[in-house]
Amino acid sequence: MTQRVVAAAAAAALSVTGAVVVGSAAHASVPAPVPATAFGQAGPLSATEVGPLAETLISQGRPATASSVETSSFPASNAVDGSATTRWASVEYVDPQWITVDLGEGATVSRVLLNWEAAYASKYKVQISVDGTTWTTLKDETAGNGGTDDITGLNGTGRYLRVHGTARGTAYGYSLYELQVFGSTGGGTPTPTPTPTPTVPAGQTLVTSISQLQSAINSSDPGDTIVLKNGSYSVSTAVSLGSSASGSSSAPVTIKAETVGGVTLTGASSFSFSSVQYVSIQGFKFTQSTTIDVGSSSKAVDFVRNEFAFSDAAEHNLIVRSDDSEIAYNWFHGKDSLGVYLGIEGPGSDTVAKNSHIHHNYFSDHNFTGTNGGESIRLGTSPKALSSGGAIVEYNLFENANGDPETISVKSSGHTIRYNTIRDSVGGIVLRHGNDNKVLSNYILNGDNGIRIYGNDHVIMNNYVSGISNDDGAIVVGSGTVRDHFVGESADSRKKYDAPDRVRIGLNTVANNVNGLAGETHRTVKPLNVTIVDNIFQGATGNLADVPLMQDFYWRGNILWGSAANGNIPTVGYTRVNPQLAQDSAGVWKIGSSSPAVNAAFMTNHGTWATDDIEGRQRSGTYDVGAHEVTSNAATRAPLTTSNVGPTAP
């Protein structure tokens, strides 16, 4: 049972001011209201006050860490200090956030009391973990209203207790006066003492300083795991990983924080890499002022469950030139300056790194105000256009990616961009340079740019693009200043726009944008031999399908609907009929069983490129037109949310 008591003093304070002041400085300066507590108490509850429900308080004075702090005045430790006037506060305007308390090994939790400041969580989970990596949910709150949450009847065993907020109840962040955990510990009633020396599983090496970390790396063997104790460490000279620190494909060397997010690296640098192979960097929060650059002499250098919150003094966050690297479950955020969050490059000037796997990352709040050079992900650069990299970019979430019109910028060849969600962002997916790239089953929702295409032999299928405000078009078939890049061309020529040739655009749903599919007129080389088949184009403004410059286009099987004009799509290429799109619980417009789009695809060879729909439902027989297939099969994909990505995602 969850009891909620709203702070009367806080409500009174708000009624007097009559307004909410936005901004971290303003928020920090507002006098703190008397915190709400159960039964009208003015401080943390005691065993006497709660009577027979009382359990032993096991969290007070224990080590606490958090995903972020608003300022140094609001550390995580404030939430477990027993004071009703101090508090932890996260950075503002960003979901998700979390706070974790180390209860010691073998703790059993029966009750959790959360005493919220005005900045509360409307959705959060109370979770427990043995190792700080794998979490079990004890309470999933979806209708939080602030005040005090007294969560009883719990039954969980572990070392770490986490409150993981996924939706803010205000415009601020998350803030707790007190996080109180009740239950028992493996060693009996705990005494609030400084953090004990942590233990790590057999086969792992615990280090407590940067110098110890460097020494452990220098003497590491394949399969070793080196654990840096939770805390904040200043790194002025990078911790060096060379060939002697290498693992193997079956036994990598792992360098990790004691708990995910528990180690913050401050200062100018963090790690450097030279000729190192099969190394995994896990669980760190990077705040440095220089770029992490993984050189091409290295191989299989992975970054997993880290937070990248770099100083704007760093031009880029992470540049990967090594082959076979995995970038997974990280959070990149808070960049306001020129540069990319993640760049995949490679050796020399004309070769892109091979086999990068970029998945389940969260890219948010990129606010560079220039017109170019603030991409979230950049695959290659213009000199590398003809190099084939084979990267897979999947299951990544982009929100407020406003640093560039190109959120995912593809400037090389042979990559697959699939199952990603871009929401409320200036940027879209842009095939700027290169050939033979696939853009499959992505959601682009309510932003400025959708999908833009240059180069040859691309496949654009099963995508959903809705709410794009830019009048250039939701899907843009570009025009060129050159016809085909080629080996040996000048650097100036390589930077120019290559008109699209032999591109397939099929089974997409393009709904309710300012314009649907469009072409360009400000460059003169026409796109050539483009197939546009079995898409749904619906809208109320502009044109649904209009490509002023085109040569040998093949239009068939498209459905057009809405008060928007058709555009110059030939009559043989479409049927104007209501596809009966209806919004689902995620706000996605999709067909139902009575739609004329069902079993209506003109082409029969879509299976060469797509065997399922955007939701992962298998397609069969004659495909349905658009991104969705009506079938009884269960959906396995949906627009991503913050619970699916980043360091704390399952």
C-alpha positions as CSV (number, residue, x, y, z in Angstrom):
1,M,0.0,0.0,0.0
2,T,1.3,3.5,-0.9
3,Q,0.3,6.4,1.3
4,R,0.7,10.0,-0.1
5,V,0.7,13.2,2.0
6,V,1.1,16.4,0.1
7,A,3.1,19.2,1.7
8,A,0.7,21.8,2.9
9,A,3.5,24.3,3.4
10,A,4.7,23.7,-0.2
11,A,1.2,24.2,-1.6
12,A,0.8,27.4,0.4
13,A,4.1,28.7,-0.9
14,L,3.1,28.1,-4.5
15,S,-0.3,29.8,-4.0
16,V,1.5,32.9,-2.8
17,T,3.9,33.1,-5.7
18,G,1.3,32.1,-8.3
19,A,4.1,31.1,-10.8
20,V,6.8,28.6,-11.4
21,V,10.3,30.0,-12.1
22,V,12.2,27.9,-14.7
23,G,15.9,27.5,-14.6
24,S,18.4,25.8,-12.2
25,A,19.5,29.0,-10.5
26,A,16.0,30.1,-9.9
27,H,15.0,26.7,-8.6
28,A,17.9,26.6,-6.3
29,S,17.2,30.0,-4.9
30,V,13.5,29.4,-4.0
31,P,13.1,29.0,-0.2
32,A,12.6,25.3,0.5
33,P,9.1,24.5,1.8
34,V,8.7,22.5,5.0
35,P,9.0,18.9,3.6
36,A,6.0,16.7,3.6
37,T,6.2,13.7,6.0
38,A,3.7,11.1,7.0
39,F,1.4,11.8,9.9
40,G,2.4,15.5,9.8
41,Q,5.9,15.0,11.2
42,A,8.5,17.7,10.7
43,G,11.3,15.2,10.1
44,P,12.2,11.6,9.2
45,L,9.9,9.0,10.8
46,S,11.0,7.1,13.8
47,A,10.1,3.7,15.0
48,T,8.1,5.1,17.8
49,E,6.0,7.3,15.5
50,V,5.0,4.5,13.2
51,G,4.2,2.0,15.9
52,P,3.7,-1.6,14.9
53,L,4.6,-1.0,11.3
54,A,8.2,-0.1,12.3
55,E,11.1,-1.9,10.8
56,T,14.8,-1.1,11.3
57,L,16.1,1.9,9.4
58,I,19.0,0.6,7.4
59,S,19.8,3.4,4.9
60,Q,20.8,6.3,7.1
61,G,24.4,7.3,6.7
62,R,25.0,4.6,4.0
63,P,26.9,5.5,0.8
64,A,24.7,7.0,-1.9
65,T,25.2,7.8,-5.5
66,A,23.0,9.4,-8.2
67,S,22.8,9.8,-11.9
68,S,23.4,13.5,-11.6
69,V,23.2,16.5,-9.1
70,E,21.8,19.9,-9.8
71,T,24.7,21.5,-8.0
72,S,27.2,20.5,-5.5
73,S,24.8,21.7,-2.8
74,F,22.5,18.8,-3.5
75,P,24.5,15.6,-3.4
76,A,23.0,12.1,-3.1
77,S,24.3,11.8,0.4
78,N,21.8,14.4,1.5
79,A,18.9,12.0,1.0
80,V,20.3,9.5,3.6
81,D,21.6,11.9,6.2
82,G,18.6,11.9,8.5
83,S,17.9,15.6,8.0
84,A,14.5,16.9,6.8
85,T,16.1,20.2,5.5
86,T,18.8,18.8,3.2
87,R,18.0,17.2,-0.1
88,W,19.4,15.5,-3.2
89,A,18.4,17.2,-6.5
90,S,19.1,15.9,-10.0
91,V,19.9,18.1,-13.1
92,E,16.7,19.7,-14.4
93,Y,14.6,18.9,-17.5
94,V,16.1,15.5,-18.1
95,D,14.6,12.0,-17.7
96,P,15.5,9.4,-16.5
97,Q,17.4,10.0,-13.3
98,W,18.2,7.7,-10.3
99,I,19.5,7.6,-6.8
100,T,21.1,4.5,-5.3
101,V,22.0,3.6,-1.7
102,D,24.4,0.9,-0.8
103,L,22.8,-1.1,2.1
104,G,25.7,-3.6,2.5
105,E,25.6,-7.2,1.5
106,G,22.6,-9.4,2.2
107,A,20.2,-6.6,3.1
108,T,16.5,-7.4,3.1
109,V,14.0,-4.6,2.4
110,S,10.5,-4.5,3.6
111,R,9.6,-0.8,3.3
112,V,10.8,2.4,1.6
113,L,9.8,5.9,2.5
114,L,10.3,8.7,-0.1
115,N,10.0,12.3,1.1
116,W,9.8,14.4,-2.1
117,E,10.6,18.0,-2.5
118,A,8.4,20.0,-4.9
119,A,10.4,18.4,-7.8
120,Y,8.9,14.9,-7.6
121,A,8.6,11.8,-9.8
122,S,5.2,11.1,-11.5
123,K,6.6,7.7,-12.6
124,Y,9.4,5.8,-10.9
125,K,10.5,2.3,-9.9
126,V,11.9,1.2,-6.6
127,Q,14.5,-1.5,-7.4
128,I,17.0,-3.8,-5.7
129,S,20.2,-5.4,-6.9
130,V,22.9,-7.7,-5.7
131,D,25.6,-6.2,-7.9
132,G,24.4,-2.8,-9.0
133,T,23.9,-4.0,-12.6
134,T,20.9,-6.3,-12.7
135,W,17.8,-4.9,-11.0
136,T,14.6,-6.3,-9.6
137,T,11.6,-4.0,-9.4
138,L,9.9,-3.9,-6.0
139,K,7.5,-1.1,-6.8
140,D,6.4,0.4,-10.1
141,E,4.7,3.7,-9.5
142,T,2.9,5.2,-12.5
143,A,0.8,7.9,-10.9
144,G,3.0,9.7,-8.4
145,N,1.8,13.0,-7.0
146,G,4.6,14.1,-4.7
147,G,4.6,14.6,-1.0
148,T,5.5,11.4,0.9
149,D,5.3,7.9,-0.5
150,D,5.3,5.2,2.2
151,I,5.8,2.0,0.4
152,T,5.2,-1.0,2.6
153,G,4.9,-4.8,2.2
154,L,8.1,-5.1,0.2
155,N,10.1,-8.3,0.0
156,G,13.5,-7.9,-1.6
157,T,17.0,-9.0,-0.9
158,G,20.2,-7.4,-2.3
159,R,22.9,-4.8,-1.6
160,Y,21.8,-1.8,-3.6
161,L,18.4,0.0,-3.4
162,R,17.6,2.3,-6.3
163,V,14.8,4.8,-7.0
164,H,14.7,5.2,-10.7
165,G,12.6,8.1,-12.0
166,T,11.4,7.9,-15.6
167,A,8.9,10.8,-15.7
168,R,9.2,14.1,-13.8
169,G,6.1,15.6,-12.1
170,T,7.3,19.2,-12.7
171,A,9.5,21.1,-15.1
172,Y,12.4,20.6,-12.7
173,G,14.3,17.4,-12.1
174,Y,13.9,15.0,-9.2
175,S,14.6,15.9,-5.6
176,L,14.3,13.9,-2.3
177,Y,14.6,15.3,1.2
178,E,14.9,11.7,2.5
179,L,15.2,8.2,1.1
180,Q,14.6,5.9,4.0
181,V,14.9,2.1,3.6
182,F,13.7,-0.2,6.3
183,G,14.4,-3.9,6.8
184,S,17.4,-5.9,8.0
185,T,21.0,-6.4,7.0
186,G,23.1,-9.5,6.8
187,G,25.1,-8.5,9.8
188,G,22.3,-7.3,12.0
189,T,21.4,-3.7,12.8
190,P,23.8,-1.4,11.0
191,T,25.6,1.5,12.5
192,P,25.8,4.6,10.3
193,T,29.6,4.6,9.6
194,P,31.8,5.6,6.7
195,T,31.7,3.4,3.7
196,P,33.2,0.0,4.4
197,T,35.9,-1.3,2.1
198,P,33.8,-2.8,-0.7
199,T,34.3,-6.3,-1.9
200,V,34.2,-7.7,-5.4
201,P,33.6,-11.1,-6.8
202,A,36.5,-13.6,-7.1
203,G,38.5,-12.9,-10.2
204,Q,38.1,-9.2,-10.1
205,T,40.6,-6.6,-8.9
206,L,39.3,-3.6,-6.8
207,V,41.3,-0.4,-7.1
208,T,40.7,2.8,-5.1
209,S,42.8,5.4,-7.0
210,I,43.7,6.4,-10.6
211,S,47.3,5.3,-10.0
212,Q,46.1,1.9,-8.8
213,L,43.9,1.7,-11.9
214,Q,46.8,2.3,-14.2
215,S,48.9,-0.3,-12.4
216,A,46.2,-2.9,-12.6
217,I,45.7,-2.2,-16.3
218,N,49.4,-2.5,-17.0
219,S,49.5,-6.0,-15.4
220,S,46.2,-7.3,-16.7
221,D,45.7,-10.6,-18.5
222,P,42.9,-11.6,-20.9
223,G,39.7,-12.2,-18.9
224,D,40.6,-9.8,-16.1
225,T,38.0,-7.4,-14.6
226,I,39.3,-4.3,-12.9
227,V,36.9,-2.4,-10.7
228,L,37.3,1.2,-9.7
229,K,35.7,2.0,-6.3
230,N,32.7,4.4,-6.4
231,G,33.6,8.0,-6.1
232,S,34.8,11.0,-8.0
233,Y,38.3,11.0,-9.5
234,S,40.2,13.8,-11.2
235,V,42.1,12.7,-14.3
236,S,44.6,15.2,-15.7
237,T,46.6,12.7,-17.7
238,A,44.7,9.9,-19.5
239,V,44.8,6.3,-18.1
240,S,46.7,4.5,-20.9
241,L,45.6,1.3,-22.4
242,G,48.2,-0.3,-24.7
243,S,48.8,-3.7,-26.2
244,S,49.8,-5.2,-22.9
245,A,46.2,-4.5,-21.6
246,S,44.6,-6.5,-24.4
247,G,42.1,-9.3,-24.0
248,S,40.8,-11.8,-26.5
249,S,37.5,-12.3,-28.3
250,S,36.5,-14.9,-25.7
251,A,38.2,-13.2,-22.7
252,P,38.1,-9.4,-22.9
253,V,39.6,-7.2,-20.3
254,T,36.9,-5.3,-18.5
255,I,37.4,-2.0,-16.8
256,K,34.4,-0.9,-14.8
257,A,32.9,1.3,-12.1
258,E,32.0,-0.5,-8.9
259,T,28.3,0.3,-9.8
260,V,26.9,1.7,-13.0
261,G,27.2,5.5,-12.7
262,G,29.0,5.2,-9.4
263,V,32.3,6.6,-10.6
264,T,32.6,10.1,-12.0
265,L,35.8,11.0,-13.9
266,T,36.5,14.8,-13.8
267,G,39.3,16.9,-15.2
268,A,40.8,17.0,-18.6
269,S,40.8,13.4,-19.6
270,S,39.9,9.7,-18.9
271,F,41.3,6.9,-21.0
272,S,43.6,6.7,-24.1
273,F,43.9,3.8,-26.4
274,S,46.8,2.6,-28.6
275,S,47.1,-0.9,-30.1
276,V,44.8,-2.4,-27.5
277,Q,42.3,-5.1,-28.4
278,Y,39.2,-6.5,-26.7
279,V,38.7,-4.1,-23.9
280,S,35.3,-3.0,-22.4
281,I,34.8,0.3,-20.5
282,Q,31.8,0.1,-18.3
283,G,29.7,2.2,-15.9
284,F,31.6,5.5,-15.8
285,K,30.4,9.0,-15.9
286,F,32.7,11.1,-18.1
287,T,32.8,14.9,-17.6
288,Q,36.1,15.6,-19.3
289,S,37.1,18.6,-21.4
290,T,38.9,16.6,-24.2
291,T,37.6,14.1,-26.7
292,I,38.0,10.3,-26.1
293,D,39.7,9.1,-29.3
294,V,40.0,5.4,-29.9
295,G,42.8,5.1,-32.5
296,S,42.7,2.8,-35.6
297,S,45.6,0.7,-34.2
298,S,43.1,-0.7,-31.6
299,K,40.4,-3.2,-32.2
300,A,37.1,-4.2,-30.4
301,V,37.2,-1.3,-27.8
302,D,33.7,-1.3,-26.3
303,F,31.9,1.4,-24.3
304,V,28.9,0.0,-22.3
305,R,26.6,1.7,-19.8
306,N,28.5,4.9,-19.5
307,E,27.3,8.5,-19.2
308,F,28.9,11.1,-21.4
309,A,28.3,14.6,-19.9
310,F,31.4,16.3,-21.3
311,S,32.4,19.9,-20.8
312,D,31.6,22.0,-23.9
313,A,35.4,22.6,-24.2
314,A,35.6,19.1,-25.7
315,E,34.9,19.3,-29.5
316,H,33.6,15.8,-29.7
317,N,32.6,13.2,-27.0
318,L,33.7,9.9,-28.5
319,I,35.5,9.2,-31.8
320,V,36.0,5.6,-32.7
321,R,38.5,4.7,-35.4
322,S,38.9,1.0,-34.3
323,D,37.1,-1.9,-36.0
324,D,34.6,-4.2,-34.3
325,S,33.7,-1.8,-31.5
326,E,30.4,-1.9,-29.6
327,I,28.8,1.3,-28.2
328,A,25.8,0.2,-26.1
329,Y,23.5,1.4,-23.4
330,N,25.3,4.8,-23.0
331,W,23.8,8.2,-22.3
332,F,25.1,11.1,-24.3
333,H,23.7,14.5,-23.2
334,G,24.1,18.2,-22.5
335,K,26.3,19.4,-25.4
336,D,25.9,23.0,-26.4
337,S,29.0,23.5,-28.6
338,L,30.2,22.4,-32.0
339,G,31.0,18.7,-32.4
340,V,29.4,15.3,-32.4
341,Y,28.4,13.0,-29.6
342,L,29.7,9.9,-31.4
343,G,31.8,9.7,-34.5
344,I,32.8,6.5,-36.4
345,E,35.9,7.2,-38.4
346,G,38.8,4.9,-39.2
347,P,42.4,4.8,-40.4
348,G,43.7,7.4,-42.8
349,S,41.6,9.9,-44.7
350,D,39.5,7.6,-46.9
351,T,38.6,4.5,-44.8
352,V,35.8,4.1,-42.3
353,A,36.0,1.8,-39.3
354,K,34.4,-1.6,-39.8
355,N,31.6,-3.5,-38.0
356,S,30.6,-0.9,-35.4
357,H,27.6,-1.9,-33.4
358,I,25.8,1.1,-31.9
359,H,22.7,0.1,-29.9
360,H,20.4,1.0,-27.0
361,N,22.0,4.4,-26.4
362,Y,20.2,7.5,-25.3
363,F,21.2,10.8,-27.1
364,S,19.5,13.9,-25.6
365,D,19.7,17.6,-25.3
366,H,22.2,18.5,-28.0
367,N,21.7,22.3,-28.4
368,F,24.5,23.6,-30.6
369,T,22.9,26.6,-32.4
370,G,25.0,26.5,-35.6
371,T,23.7,25.1,-38.8
372,N,26.2,22.3,-39.3
373,G,28.6,20.1,-37.2
374,G,26.4,19.1,-34.2
375,E,25.4,15.5,-35.2
376,S,24.5,12.9,-32.6
377,I,26.0,10.1,-34.7
378,R,28.2,10.6,-37.7
379,L,29.3,7.6,-39.7
380,G,32.3,8.6,-41.6
381,T,33.3,11.9,-43.2
382,S,33.0,13.0,-46.9
383,P,36.5,11.6,-47.9
384,K,35.3,8.2,-46.6
385,A,32.2,8.2,-48.8
386,L,33.2,5.2,-50.9
387,S,34.4,3.1,-47.9
388,S,32.1,0.4,-46.7
389,G,31.9,0.0,-42.9
390,G,29.0,-2.3,-42.2
391,A,27.9,-0.5,-39.0
392,I,24.6,-1.5,-37.4
393,V,22.9,1.4,-35.7
394,E,19.8,0.1,-33.9
395,Y,17.5,0.6,-30.9
396,N,18.8,4.1,-30.1
397,L,16.6,6.9,-28.8
398,F,17.2,10.6,-29.7
399,E,15.3,13.4,-27.9
400,N,15.9,17.1,-28.3
401,A,18.7,16.3,-30.8
402,N,18.9,19.9,-31.9
403,G,22.6,20.3,-32.7
404,D,22.3,19.7,-36.5
405,P,19.7,18.9,-39.1
406,E,21.4,15.5,-39.3
407,T,20.8,13.5,-36.1
408,I,22.2,10.4,-37.8
409,S,24.6,11.6,-40.5
410,V,25.8,8.8,-42.9
411,K,28.9,9.8,-44.8
412,S,30.1,6.4,-45.9
413,S,28.8,3.2,-47.3
414,G,27.2,-0.1,-46.4
415,H,25.5,0.7,-43.1
416,T,22.2,-0.3,-41.6
417,I,20.1,2.2,-39.6
418,R,17.2,0.4,-38.0
419,Y,14.7,0.3,-35.1
420,N,15.7,3.8,-33.9
421,T,13.4,6.5,-32.5
422,I,14.0,10.2,-33.1
423,R,11.6,12.4,-31.2
424,D,11.1,16.2,-30.8
425,S,14.4,16.9,-32.6
426,V,15.7,19.3,-35.2
427,G,17.7,16.5,-36.8
428,G,16.7,13.5,-38.9
429,I,18.3,10.6,-40.7
430,V,20.5,11.9,-43.6
431,L,22.3,9.8,-46.2
432,R,24.7,12.6,-47.0
433,H,27.6,10.7,-48.7
434,G,28.1,7.1,-49.6
435,N,26.2,4.2,-51.2
436,D,24.3,1.0,-50.3
437,N,22.9,2.1,-47.0
438,K,19.7,0.7,-45.5
439,V,17.2,2.8,-43.4
440,L,14.7,0.3,-42.0
441,S,11.8,0.5,-39.4
442,N,12.7,3.8,-37.7
443,Y,10.3,6.2,-36.0
444,I,10.8,9.9,-36.6
445,L,8.3,11.9,-34.5
446,N,7.4,15.6,-34.3
447,G,10.6,17.3,-35.4
448,D,12.1,19.4,-38.1
449,N,13.6,16.8,-40.4
450,G,12.8,13.3,-41.5
451,I,14.8,11.2,-44.0
452,R,17.0,12.9,-46.7
453,I,18.7,10.9,-49.4
454,Y,21.8,11.4,-51.6
455,G,24.0,8.7,-53.2
456,N,23.2,5.4,-54.8
457,D,21.6,2.0,-54.1
458,H,19.9,2.8,-50.8
459,V,16.9,1.1,-49.3
460,I,14.4,3.1,-47.3
461,M,11.6,0.8,-46.0
462,N,9.2,0.3,-43.1
463,N,9.8,3.7,-41.6
464,Y,7.2,5.9,-39.9
465,V,7.6,9.7,-40.2
466,S,5.0,12.0,-38.7
467,G,4.8,15.6,-37.4
468,I,7.7,17.0,-39.4
469,S,7.4,20.8,-39.6
470,N,10.1,21.6,-42.1
471,D,8.5,22.3,-45.5
472,D,11.4,20.6,-47.3
473,G,9.5,17.3,-46.8
474,A,9.3,14.4,-44.5
475,I,11.2,12.2,-47.0
476,V,13.5,14.2,-49.3
477,V,14.9,12.7,-52.5
478,G,17.8,15.0,-53.0
479,S,19.2,16.4,-56.2
480,G,22.9,16.7,-57.0
481,T,25.8,18.8,-58.0
482,V,27.6,15.6,-59.2
483,R,26.6,12.2,-60.6
484,D,28.5,9.6,-58.6
485,H,31.6,10.0,-56.4
486,F,34.6,8.1,-57.7
487,V,38.0,6.9,-56.6
488,G,40.6,9.6,-57.2
489,E,38.2,12.6,-57.3
490,S,39.3,15.8,-55.8
491,A,38.5,16.6,-52.2
492,D,36.3,19.5,-53.3
493,S,34.3,17.2,-55.6
494,R,33.9,14.6,-52.9
495,K,32.2,17.1,-50.6
496,K,29.5,17.8,-53.2
497,Y,26.0,16.3,-53.3
498,D,25.7,13.1,-55.3
499,A,22.3,12.8,-56.9
500,P,20.5,9.6,-55.8
501,D,20.4,6.7,-58.2
502,R,18.7,3.3,-57.9
503,V,17.0,4.0,-54.6
504,R,14.1,2.0,-53.3
505,I,11.5,3.7,-51.1
506,G,8.8,1.3,-50.0
507,L,6.3,0.4,-47.2
508,N,6.7,3.6,-45.4
509,T,4.0,5.5,-43.6
510,V,4.4,9.3,-44.0
511,A,1.5,11.0,-42.1
512,N,0.5,14.5,-41.1
513,N,3.6,16.4,-42.0
514,V,3.9,19.8,-43.6
515,N,4.9,18.0,-46.8
516,G,5.2,14.3,-47.6
517,L,7.7,13.0,-50.0
518,A,9.5,15.8,-51.8
519,G,12.4,16.6,-54.1
520,E,14.9,19.5,-54.4
521,T,15.3,22.2,-57.0
522,H,18.3,24.1,-55.8
523,R,20.8,21.6,-57.4
524,T,20.5,20.6,-61.0
525,V,21.6,16.9,-61.3
526,K,18.4,14.8,-61.3
527,P,17.9,11.7,-59.2
528,L,17.7,8.7,-61.5
529,N,15.9,5.4,-61.4
530,V,14.2,5.7,-58.0
531,T,11.4,3.2,-57.1
532,I,8.7,4.6,-54.8
533,V,6.1,1.8,-54.1
534,D,3.5,0.8,-51.5
535,N,3.8,3.8,-49.2
536,I,1.0,5.7,-47.4
537,F,1.2,9.5,-47.8
538,Q,-1.4,11.3,-45.7
539,G,-1.5,15.0,-44.9
540,A,-3.5,18.2,-44.7
541,T,-0.9,20.7,-46.1
542,G,1.5,21.1,-48.9
543,N,2.1,18.2,-51.3
544,L,1.9,14.5,-50.6
545,A,4.4,13.3,-53.3
546,D,6.2,15.9,-55.4
547,V,9.7,15.5,-56.9
548,P,10.2,18.4,-59.4
549,L,13.4,16.9,-60.8
550,M,13.4,13.2,-61.6
551,Q,14.5,10.8,-64.3
552,D,13.1,7.3,-64.8
553,F,11.2,7.1,-61.6
554,Y,8.9,4.1,-60.9
555,W,5.8,4.9,-58.9
556,R,3.3,2.2,-58.0
557,G,0.9,1.1,-55.3
558,N,1.1,4.2,-53.1
559,I,-2.0,5.4,-51.1
560,L,-2.6,9.1,-50.9
561,W,-5.1,10.7,-48.6
562,G,-6.0,14.1,-47.0
563,S,-6.6,17.6,-48.1
564,A,-3.0,18.1,-49.2
565,A,-2.4,18.2,-52.9
566,N,-1.2,15.1,-54.7
567,G,2.0,16.8,-56.1
568,N,3.4,15.6,-59.4
569,I,3.2,11.9,-58.7
570,P,1.9,10.2,-61.9
571,T,-1.7,8.8,-61.7
572,V,-0.4,5.3,-62.3
573,G,1.6,5.5,-59.1
574,Y,-1.2,5.9,-56.5
575,T,-4.7,5.4,-55.4
576,R,-6.5,8.2,-53.5
577,V,-8.4,6.3,-50.8
578,N,-8.7,6.7,-47.0
579,P,-6.3,4.3,-45.4
580,Q,-8.2,4.6,-42.1
581,L,-5.2,5.5,-40.0
582,A,-6.0,5.6,-36.3
583,Q,-3.7,6.5,-33.4
584,D,-2.6,3.8,-31.0
585,S,-1.7,4.3,-27.3
586,A,1.8,5.6,-28.4
587,G,0.3,8.2,-30.7
588,V,1.3,6.3,-33.8
589,W,-1.1,6.5,-36.8
590,K,-1.6,2.9,-38.2
591,I,-4.0,0.9,-40.3
592,G,-6.6,-1.5,-39.0
593,S,-8.1,-4.7,-40.3
594,S,-10.7,-2.8,-42.4
595,S,-8.2,-0.5,-44.1
596,P,-7.9,-0.7,-47.9
597,A,-4.2,-0.9,-47.4
598,V,-4.5,-4.5,-46.1
599,N,-3.1,-7.1,-48.6
600,A,-2.9,-4.4,-51.2
601,A,0.9,-4.0,-51.9
602,F,1.6,-3.8,-55.6
603,M,5.1,-5.2,-55.5
604,T,5.6,-8.9,-54.6
605,N,9.4,-8.8,-54.0
606,H,9.5,-6.7,-50.8
607,G,10.7,-9.7,-48.9
608,T,14.1,-9.3,-50.5
609,W,14.5,-6.3,-48.2
610,A,11.9,-6.6,-45.4
611,T,10.2,-9.7,-43.9
612,D,8.5,-7.9,-41.0
613,D,6.9,-4.6,-40.3
614,I,8.0,-1.7,-38.2
615,E,6.6,-3.4,-35.0
616,G,8.5,-6.6,-35.7
617,R,5.4,-8.5,-36.9
618,Q,6.1,-11.0,-39.6
619,R,4.6,-10.1,-43.0
620,S,3.2,-12.8,-45.2
621,G,1.4,-13.3,-48.5
622,T,0.7,-10.0,-50.2
623,Y,2.1,-7.3,-47.9
624,D,0.0,-4.5,-46.4
625,V,0.8,-1.0,-47.8
626,G,2.7,1.2,-45.4
627,A,4.9,0.5,-42.3
628,H,2.4,-1.7,-40.5
629,E,1.1,-5.2,-41.2
630,V,-2.3,-6.2,-39.8
631,T,-1.8,-9.6,-38.2
632,S,-2.5,-11.5,-35.0
633,N,1.2,-11.9,-34.4
634,A,2.5,-10.0,-31.3
635,A,4.4,-6.8,-31.8
636,T,8.0,-6.8,-30.6
637,R,9.0,-3.2,-31.3
638,A,7.4,0.2,-30.5
639,P,8.7,3.7,-30.3
640,L,11.5,3.7,-27.8
641,T,11.3,5.5,-24.5
642,T,13.9,6.3,-21.9
643,S,13.1,3.0,-20.1
644,N,14.5,1.1,-23.1
645,V,17.9,2.8,-23.4
646,G,20.8,4.1,-21.5
647,P,22.9,2.9,-18.6
648,T,20.1,1.7,-16.4
649,A,17.9,0.0,-19.0
650,P,17.4,-3.8,-18.6
